[in-house]
Amino acid sequence: MTWMTAAAEARSYRRMYILAAEIVSSEAAPGDLKRAARRVARALEDVVDKPIAEALVLARARARFSELVAALGEIEGGAKRPPPGRDNRTARRR
């Protein structure tokens, strides 16, 4: 299973944390992806094993996870995506 697939299937904060921890410990992950994963892990490390957590902590973790998913998309999408700030409608067609 790829990290992008795992991210799409991560519906719980525990799964988000497990994925982030896996990316952090991976030798193959690039630095920017590891930084994004570290932010998710730090946001969740104190609450992942508790039955309840503050809404602000979970909202922050969800935002960090969205950043991680975006970083994964950039890596797996590669050159298929237009550069930031370019609109697909105005991109030159090949």
VENUR-V747871 format. One record per pair of residues at least 12 apart in sequence whose C-alpha atoms are under 7 Angstrom apart, sorted by the first residue. I is the first residue (numbers start at 1). J is the second residue. Records with the same first field share a line. If there is no record, write none. Layout:
I=J, J
//
This chain:
4=72
7=69
13=48
14=48
17=40, 41, 44
20=37, 38, 40, 41
21=37, 41
23=37
24=37, 38
33=68, 71, 72
36=67, 68
37=68
39=64
40=61, 64, 65
43=57, 60, 61
44=61
//
